[in-house]
Amino acid sequence: YTGTTTINSGALQIGNGGTSGALGSGSVILSSAALVFNRTDDYGGPVNNAISGNGGLKLSSGTLTLGGDSSFVGDVLLENENTTLIIGNKNALGSAVLYFGEGTVGQAAVDLSGANAVSNVLSMQARTTFRGTNNLTFTGPFLGVQHATLFSNELPEGQTLISGAASP
């Protein structure tokens, strides 16, 4: 399927906890809706769709690479432990808030290999590892809460910079 996918309300879920389920290659419009990714693998490669609108994304399991240029404004929720979001380019998140859910017991990961500078709001309620191949810079507001921990132990010392305003 190569046409535009429009989700007007509710959610469209890709996968059901296994290794099947796919999104077409066309653009995605979220209208007060969610695009939910729920596969246990890497979704067959990068999701290069342009995603727009006022809805958000949810990663329930697996490793998701967002590679398309997007402009959506909803939240990006990493819902569970052992999920990994790979940000393939600096425009992949639109202006979304990157939110790490409070139900995360283990550790979620964000790989910024394709986007070394992120200005999105980070809202953390769980342990999170940030990965990348170069220096990582966060310039958006950082909204941490009690018991949230930022890990960048997979980067050499001194290569993570958080310069956005922080609040509890």
N, C-alpha and C positions, 0 to 999 in steps of 0.2 A: 504494500500500500504506500503510495507516494503523495497522496493528497494531504491537505491540512486537517489536523485533528482538533476539534473544538470541544472542550469539556465545559458545559454551562453551569453545572452544579454537582455536588457530590464528589466522587473520585473515580478515576480510571486506574485500575491496578494492573501492572505488568508482572505476570507470574503469580504463583500461589505457593511460594516456599520451595519450589523445585528448580529445575534448570530449563524450563520452557516458558514461553511468553515473550512477545516482541512488540515494539512500537514501530509504526511505519516510519519512513524516512522523511516525511513532510514536516512542516512547522506545526507547533502545538500552541493553541491558545487556551489559556486557563481563565475562566470567568467565574471567580469566586469558587474555584474548584481545586482539587488536588490531583497530582500525578504521583502515584505510589509505585515504587519499585520493590518487588518482593521475590527475588530469585536468589539462590544460594551461590551463584557463580559470578562471572564478570559480565553478564548480560550479552555475551557474544561480541563484545568489543565496545568502543565508545558510542555513546548516545550523542550524535552530532546535530540533533534537531535544534532549530531556533525556537526557544520557548518564550512566550510573551503573555501578558495579562496580569491580573491581580490575584492569582492563585499561587499555590506553592507546591513543593516537592517533598516526598517522604521516602527515605531509604530505610526499609525494614530489615533487609539482609543483603549479604553479598558485597561485591565491589563494583561501584558504579563510576564510570568515567563520563563526565560532562564535557563535551568538546565543542558544542555549538555556541554561536553568539546569541545570548539571550537578553531579554529585557524585562522579565517577570519581576514582580515586587513582593510576592508572598514569602513565607518562611521556607527554608530548606532544613528539614528535620532528619537527623540521624537518630533513629529510634532505638536501636538495640546495640548491644556490645558486639564487637567483632565485625562491624560494618566499616567499609572504607569508601570515602568519597574522593575521587581523583578529579581535580579541577584542571581541565585540559588547556584552558586559556583564560586570560584575564577577564573576559566578558562572559564566561560560562554561567556565572551566578546572577547575572542581572544586578538588581539592587536589593536582592533578598537578604533577610537576616539568616545567618548560619547558626542553627540552634541544635544543641546536643541535649537530648532528652534526659529527664531525671530518672527514667527507668533503666538507664544504661548502667549495668553493674560492672562489667569489664571495662573495656577501653575501645572507643571508636577512634578512627584515624581519618585524617584529611591529608591528602597528598597534593601539594601545590606545585608539582614539577612544571606544569605548563603556565603557571601564573604566579610569579614570585612576589607580587605586591597585591594585597587584597584590601579593599576599603569597605567591605561589607561589615555590618554589625555582627559581632560574635557573641552569642548568648550561651554560656556553658553551665550545665547542671550535672556534668559527669566528667570523668577522667578522659582526656583527649590527647592523642599523639598527633603532632603535625610533622609531616615529612616533606622533603623536597630535595632537589638537586643543587639548588643555589641558595643564596640568602633569601630569607622570608621576611616580609614586612607587612604588618597589619596596621593600617592607619584609621580604620573605622572604630567606633566605640566598642569597648569590651565590657560586656555585662556578665560578670561572674557572680556566682551565688555561693553560699556556704557549701563547703566540701568539694567545690570544683577545682580541678588541678589541670594546669596546662603543662603538657610534656612535650619537649622538643628534643628528646634524648637521641633521636636518630639523625640529628644534625650536628656538625662540629660546633664547639662552643663559640658563642658570639655571633651566630648567623641567624638568630631570630630577633626581630625588633617589633615590639608592640608600642606604637606611639599614639594610639587613639585614647580618648578619655575613658577611664575605668570607673565603674561604679559597682557596688555590691548587689 
